[in-house]
């Protein structure tokens, strides 16, 4: 899930009365009641601590401000993802097996993930063993040995992972979408890397990237749970504080040029149903229209009672599934309508969705009831995310690393509550326009197969 930082809509022509939408907002207050302690250590590492006494548990997370878009001349190699696999393989103090055994002996769970803009390592465990989690994570992210035999072994694991990704038609669909929608931005490169580029990566390249990006002034440690702020701060200072601040060259991420016309990509494969995405470029998370687009996605395609599901699937019977999402993690993003259908109905389904979108651009096309329901769904989604210590820590990490505002969650829902029907209508009119459509479809091979792929085309 991609949480959505919001800013107030501009030129709002219609605003529901706050009291009609705000009762659900109070359900989230329990998660934001405790203040968050924010400290920057002398070596540049940022520390966030959020006490939560509801259970004797804690989540310790290390957010490294590096992902696939930061790989520079190695762009497309998947170095960030490769390091994620390697950092639990051993240090000067512990072997890989000792790392997992230490965590398990404390009743903990250890894992990691990589995205376009960050790599996150975390341990969830009983809070009485907080120092174990801090010690293990500090050792792994600061002192990984990257053993040569493990590098070779894990490289084979990732090559199989790339192959499995390519075997999944849903993954192929999203790769095709990002490669079609982005011409300059590194979002066009898969996080896991391209097989040919990844194959050429050796230990020296991996080690150089590790030493360049895994420095304390490029890290954020987040702790949420039944912890003492003072004890948690002392533990992090002890285990992380000795690492020296290091030079950190900025990575220039190019902005995506304005799309000049619609783009279409169509590929025929050995699949049983058509998988399609209709997408439009949208501004990033700091744009004033971000909250409107988030709520629009929920109203359009958030579940079986959404507008798209009811109109396109239930009434028209054109698709098997349909949903909508607003993805805007950085300076640019995509608003997506995704659907699956029988191959013979792909054109009819796409046309019906586009006509529905056009009709929603008309005045008074959304109702207060639809907006209220979408808002409630958003609140429930946030509650589900914050029920665990890990979820709360993740929200703080996003606020610090992605948004730069620790008040993000509360501000988000305060602003979200002020989005009204007219705001949704204006968002459709301004952003979901035919001239900026990106249409990507993977379809079953017909009896007489055309060329394997039709390249993207863009009107000038």
C-alpha positions, 0 to 999 in steps of 0.5 A, spaced: 500 500 500 502 506 498 499 512 503 498 518 500 500 525 503 495 530 502 495 538 501 489 542 501 485 542 494 486 549 490 480 553 488 475 548 492 468 550 489 464 545 494 466 543 501 461 538 505 460 541 512 466 538 516 461 535 521 458 530 516 465 527 515 469 528 521 466 523 526 470 517 523 476 521 524 476 520 531 477 513 531 484 514 529 486 519 535 488 513 539 494 512 534 496 519 534 495 521 542 502 519 544 508 524 541 513 522 537 520 523 539 525 525 534 533 526 535 538 526 530 545 523 532 552 527 531 553 522 525 547 524 522 542 518 523 535 520 524 531 517 530 524 516 531 521 513 537 513 512 538 511 509 545 505 505 545 503 501 551 497 497 548 501 491 548 508 489 550 511 489 543 516 493 539 518 494 532 525 496 530 526 499 523 532 502 519 530 506 513 535 507 508 534 512 503 536 508 497 532 505 492 532 503 485 532 510 483 538 511 486 543 506 482 546 512 478 550 509 472 548 502 475 541 504 473 537 497 472 541 493 475 537 492 481 543 493 486 538 496 492 534 489 492 540 485 491 543 488 498 536 487 501 538 480 500 545 480 502 545 484 509 542 478 513 548 473 510 553 475 515 557 480 519 564 480 522 560 478 529 555 474 526 554 469 521 547 469 517 544 463 521 546 467 527 543 473 525 536 469 524 537 465 530 538 471 535 532 474 533 528 467 533 531 466 540 528 473 542 521 471 539 522 476 534 521 476 526 526 479 521 525 481 514 526 487 509 523 490 503 526 494 497 522 500 493 524 505 488 526 510 493 528 506 500 530 500 503 527 498 509 530 492 514 525 491 520 525 486 526 518 485 530 519 482 537 517 483 545 519 489 547 523 487 553 528 484 547 528 491 544 536 492 545 537 485 541 533 488 535 537 494 535 544 491 535 542 486 530 540 491 525 545 496 526 550 490 525 547 488 519 546 495 515 553 498 518 557 492 518 555 487 513 561 482 510 557 481 503 561 474 503 563 472 496 560 465 496 553 468 499 553 473 493 554 468 488 549 464 491 544 469 492 545 472 485 542 465 483 536 466 488 535 473 485 535 470 478 530 465 479 526 471 482 526 475 476 524 469 472 518 468 476 516 475 476 517 474 468 512 468 469 507 472 472 502 476 467 500 481 472 507 483 474 509 483 466 503 488 465 505 493 471 512 492 468 510 494 461 505 500 464 511 503 467 516 502 461 510 506 457 508 511 462 515 513 464 520 515 458 526 519 462 524 517 470 528 511 473 521 509 475 521 505 468 526 501 471 524 495 475 526 495 482 529 488 481 533 489 475 533 487 468 536 480 468 541 482 463 544 488 467 543 484 473 547 478 471 553 483 470 553 485 477 559 483 481 561 483 488 565 489 487 560 493 484 555 491 490 560 493 495 561 500 492 554 501 492 553 499 499 559 503 502 556 509 498 549 509 500 549 505 507 552 511 511 548 513 518 547 520 515 542 516 510 538 512 515 532 513 519 531 508 525 524 508 527 521 504 533 514 504 535 512 500 541 512 499 549 518 502 550 522 507 554 524 513 550 530 514 554 532 507 553 531 506 546 535 512 545 541 510 549 540 503 545 540 506 538 546 511 540 550 505 543 549 501 537 549 506 531 552 512 534 559 509 533 559 509 525 562 515 522 558 520 518 560 519 511 560 523 504 554 522 500 553 525 493 546 527 491 543 522 486 540 527 480 533 524 479 530 526 472 523 529 472 519 526 467 517 530 461 510 532 459 506 527 455 504 530 449 499 525 447 496 518 448 500 512 449 498 505 447 502 498 448 499 492 446 502 485 447 499 478 445 501 472 450 499 465 452 494 467 457 487 466 458 484 473 459 486 480 457 489 484 463 489 492 461 491 498 465 488 505 463 493 510 466 494 518 466 500 521 469 498 525 475 502 530 480 506 527 486 504 527 493 506 534 495 501 537 489 494 540 492 490 535 488 493 529 491 488 528 496 482 529 491 485 523 487 486 519 492 479 519 494 477 519 487 480 512 486 477 509 492 470 512 490 471 509 483 474 503 484 475 501 491 471 495 492 465 491 490 460 497 491 465 502 487 462 506 481 466 502 476 465 495 479 457 497 479 457 500 472 462 496 468 462 489 471 455 488 475 450 492 470 454 491 463 458 485 465 464 487 461 469 485 465 471 480 470 475 485 475 476 492 475 479 497 480 482 504 481 488 506 484 492 513 485 500 512 486 504 518 487 510 517 491 514 522 489 515 528 484 510 524 479 505 518 479 500 515 475 492 514 476 490 507 474 484 503 472 485 496 472 481 491 469 481 483 466 476 481 461 475 476 456 479 478 449 473 479 445 470 484 450 477 488 451 475 494 446 468 494 448 470 494 456 476 500 454 470 504 451 465 503 456 470 505 462 472 511 458 465 513 456 464 513 464 470 517 465 468 522 460 461 522 464 464 523 471 467 530 468 460 533 468 458 537 473 454 534 479 457 527 477 459 525 484 454 525 490 455 526 498 454 519 499 459 516 495 464 521 498 462 519 505 463 512 503 470 513 500 472 517 506 470 511 511 473 506 507 480 510 507 479 511 515 478 503 516 484 502 511 488 507 516 486 503 522 488 496 519 495 499 517 496 502 524 493 496 529 500 493 529 507 496 532 510 495 525 504 498 521 505 505 526 513 504 525 512 504 517 507 510 517 512 514 521 518 512 516 513 514 510 512 521 514 519 522 515 523 519 509 517 520 504 513 526 506 518 530 511 513 531 516 511 527 522 504 530 522 503 527 516 497 522 518 493 527 522 494 532 517 492 527 511 485 525 514 484 532 516 485 535 509 481 528 506 475 530 510 474 536 506 474 533 499 467 534 496 463 532 490 465 538 486 473 536 487 472 529 485 469 532 478 474 537 477 480 532 478 477 527 473 476 533 468 483 536 469 487 529 470 483 523 467 483 526 460 484 522 453 490 526 451 494 524 456 492 516 457 497 511 457 493 504 455 497 498 456 494 491 455 496 484 455 491 479 451 491 472 449 494 470 442 488 470 437 488 464 432 492 468 427 497 471 431 500 478 430 507 481 431 509 479 438 508 486 441 506 493 438 510 498 440 508 504 444 505 510 440 504 517 442 501 523 438 505 529 438 
